[in-house]
Amino acid sequence: MAAHDAGGHRPVPPTRRDPHGTEPVLTLAFSATRAPSALLLIDPEEVPEDLRPRLESLVRAVRHTDGLPDRADGVEILVTANRDLSGPVLEKLPDLRLIVTTGTAYDYVDLAHCEANGIAVCNTPGYTGSSVAEHAIALYLAANRHIVALDRELRTGADTGGHLALELEGRTAGVIGAGDIGARILAIARGFGMRARFTNRSPRTVRGAEQVGLEELLRTSDVVFLCLPLTQESHHLLNRDTFALMKPHAFVVNISSDELIDPDALAEALRDGTVAGAGLDVIGSAAPYTGLPNTVLTPARGWYTAEGVHRRAATWIDTIASALAGRPAHRIV
């Protein structure tokens, strides 16, 4: 059992200096006599078979479960994503030393509790590769070409008239947030013969694309892709005022946080024809969108390809190895 101080908090782990450089090396105080135990709150299929031997060489008693037990003594490493990891929940893991989130987000983790209790927190960035960018384009194509409606009507024998689509060649793709995913979307869009424009918090260069302001991007784009993180500034970035700037035949595609879009404003914009359609990779509840016209929904599966699953698992397993070596990669706390 890990030692606790009188106030019930684990002491913050000390650091030491790398003898070959100046980078701090974190001492996480894992079990000294055996491999640390890990609790994996993820689908077993998210650990590809060829990566399991390496994981099992690093940790012991790996358990896959649907949720935390009332108390889990001895668990030193927790691997999970998008679960409540508030202070009271983390108290169920009195020996916890490391949390590895299997996605980029970590807003569900009580970072203050972790810092006070000597728990390192690491996320898993950079695993999506082309997967999410390709999914974003697929959502746009499905909405623009009315794929879902045409499939349903054909299967049920309903009239398949209408559903006029637009060619992509010569149209303008606008990306809000030109990080890795946004830049990949622009590259794919250019392959369709589209003009590529983007807006970003800071100046950057994206091959074949023009950086413009948000208002100009909204006014000139035939499809707007949301690829930025959720912050106070980006919350409900697309709202009644910003939808009003867009072309009436334009589409919206969101592969980031649901909260970037005001759902009531989106519903209004779709119903009154302010925008033509939307493709949404929904993280939370789909309830606000299920009754909307020309909306294609997927359940946060943009990353879920064979390649994406493998990259993700390889990255967080590498993070565990780096933490055991005293230098946790992608460390948040």
N, C-alpha and C positions, 0 to 999 in steps of 0.2 A: 504494500500500500504506500502511495506517495505521501510524503510528510506534508502536513498542513500547518500554517501558522495559527496563532491564538485567535485571530479574527476570522478564521474559516477560509482564508484565501491561500492559494498556493503562491509561494514566492515567485517573483518574476525571474526567469532563468538568467544566469549570468552569461556574459559573452567573453570570449578570449580572442586574441589577435592571431591571425594566420601567420605562422612563423616565416612564410615565404612572401608575405605582402602585408598590406594594411587593411584588408577587408575583415570586418568582424566575423568571428565564427561563433554561432549560437550553440550553447550547451542546453539541450532540451531535457536532459536527465531521464532518458528512457531506461527501461530495465537493463541492468548491467549484465545479468547472468543468462538472459534468453532474448530471443527476438521479441519485439513488442507485439502486443495483441492489437488487432484492428477490427473495427466494426464497419462493414460496408453496407450502407443503406441505399443500395442501387440494384437495378435489375442484374441478375447474374450474367445475362447475355451481353452486358456492357463491359465485360472483361473477356476479350477474345481469347480463345483457347491457347494460342501460341504465346500469350503474355502471362498466363497463369503461373507457369513455373517461376518466372522472375518475381512475381508478386509474393508467391509462397516462400521464396528464399529470403524475403525481406521481413515478413511479418508472420505471426502465428495466429491460430484460432480465428481465421477469417470467417465472419458470419454475415450472411445476407438475410435481412429481415425487413418487414414492412414498416417497422417503426421502432422507436427506442423503448426498451423495457423500463419499468419503474426505477430501476437502478442497475447500473452496469459497472461494477467494480472491476478494476484490472484493465479496462479498455484504455489504451494510450493514444490510439489513432482513430479518427472518425473520417470516413469518406462518404460524402453525400452531396446533394444539390437540391436547392429550392425547398428546404424544410425549415420549420420553426426551430431555430437554434438560439432562442432567447436565453437569458441568464438562468431562469428556473429550469428550463429543459437541460441546459448544460450541467446543472448541478447533479443530474442523474449519472454523470460520468466523472466521478471524483478524481480519477487518475489520468484524465485526458491531458495530453501534451501537444497534440497536433490535430488540426482540422484541415482537410483538403476538400475544397469544393470542386466538383467535377465540371463546372462551367466557369464562365468569366464572372458571373454575378456573385456577390457575397453580402447583399443588403439584408439578408435574412439572418445573418450572424451577429450576435451581440459582441461587437468588437471591444467595447469597454470592459465587459466581463472577461473576455479572453486576455486582454492586456493585464488586467488586475490579477489574473490567476495563472499567469505564465503559460498560456496556451498560444502556440503559433498558429496563424491562419494563412493558408496559401490557396490561391485560386488556380484555374486551368485555362490560360488564354491560348489563342492561336491555333486551335485544333480544327477549326471549321473548314479551312482551306477553301476550295471552290464550292463546297456543298451548299452553304447558305446562299451564296451568290446565285448559283444555278436554281435553287428553290425560289428565290425572289423573282427571277425571270419566268419560271414556270407559273407562279401565281399570276403574274401579269398576263402571260399568254392565255391562261385558263379563263381569266376574267374578260379580257378583250375579245377572245374568240367564243365566249359563252359556252365553254366546254361542258360544264356541269349541267346547265339547263338543257343543252342539246342532247346530252347523253340520257338525262332523265326523261325527256319528252319522247325520244326515239324508243326507249325501252317500254314506255307506257302506252305508245301508240298515239300520243298527243300531237297536235299540230306543231311542226318545227319551223314555222315561218318566222320572219323577223330575225332578230339577233344579229344585226349588221355589225361587222368588225372593222377594224382599221389595220392597214399595213403598217409594219414597223419602219420600213425603209424611209428615210427622210424625216421621220419624227424625232422628237427630242426627249431623251431620258435625263431626268434630273435626280441627283443623289444628294441627300442631306446627311452629311457625315461621311467623308471620304477616307475612312481608314482602310484596312485590308479588304474587308468585305465590300465596302462601297466602291473601291477601285476595281475590284474584280467584276462587279455588276456593270460598271461603265465599260470595261473591256468587252464583256459579252454583248452589251448593247451596241457597241461600235461594230461588232461582227455582224449584226443584223442591218447595218447601214444607218444606224441612228446617230444623231448628233449627241454628244455627251457633255453635260454641264453638272457642276456640283457646287455646293456651299459647305464650308468647313469653318470650325472655330478659329483656325490659324491658317495662314497661307501655306499652300503645298502644291506640288506639281504632280499631276496625274496625266500620264501619256495620252495624248489625243483628246483631252477634256479641258473645258474652260471653267475656271472658278469665277462665280458670280455671287451677288448678294442673295439672301433668302427671298426677298420679294420678287426680284427679277426671275429667279429660278421657278417660283410658283407660277408666275404669269406666263412663262414661255414653255414649260415642260408639258409633254403629252402623257408622261407617267412620272410620278414622284416616288422615289424609294427612300424609306426612313431607315437609316443605318447608324444612328447615333445613340449614345447611352442616355439613360434617364437621369436628369438633374433637375434642380429647381427651375432652371431656365428653360429646359426642354419639355417640362410637364405640360401636356395639352398644347404642344407646339402647333398641331393642326386643330383648329377650332373654327368657329363660325367666320371670324374675320379672315383667317388665312385660306379657308376653303373658298371664300368669295373671290379671292385673287386668281383662282385656277381656271383653266379652260373648261367649258362644260363637257367636253369629250375626254377629259383627262382621267387617269386612274391613279389610285393610291395603293402602294404596297408597303406593308410594315413587317419587317423581320426582326424588329427590336422590341422594346417594352410596349405593352398595351397602352400604358399611360402617356405615351407620346401623342395619342389621339383622343380628343374629347368624343366619346361614343355617341352622345346625343347630337353633337354637331355633325358627325359623320352620317348618322341616320337621316338627319334633316337634309344634308347635302345630296345624298343618294336618292332620296324620295322626291326632292324638287328638281333634280337634274343639274344641280350645281357642279357635281362631278359624275362621271359615267359609271364607275365601279371601283371595287377594292379587292385586294388580295391580302389576307391577314394570317400570319403565322402566330396564332393566339397562345399566349403563355397562361393566362388565367381563365376565367369563365368566358365561354362563348355566348352566353345568354344575351348580351347587348347587341349581338350581330346576327343572330339566327333568323330574324324576320326581315332582314334587309335585302333589297333587290340587288342582283348582280354582284354578289359578294362571295368570294371563294375563301373558305376557311380551312386551315390545317392546325393540328394541335402541337405547336412548337416542335416540329420535326424537321425543320430546315437543315439541321446538322446531321440528321440520322441517315448516313450512308455507311457502307462497309468501311470506306476510307476514314470517314469522320469518327466513327466509333473506335477504330484502331488508334488513330492519332490521339484522341482524347484519353483513352486508357493508358497509352504509352506515356503521355505527358504527366498524368497524375501519379503513375507508378514511379516515374523519374523524380517527381517531387518528393515522394516518400523517401526514396534513396538519398536524395540530397539533404533532406532533413536529418536522416540518421547519420549522415556524414558531418552534420553541424552547419550546413549552409542551405537552409530551405529555399528552394527556388520559388519565384512568383509570390514572395511573402508579402502579405498585407499588414499583419501584426506580428 
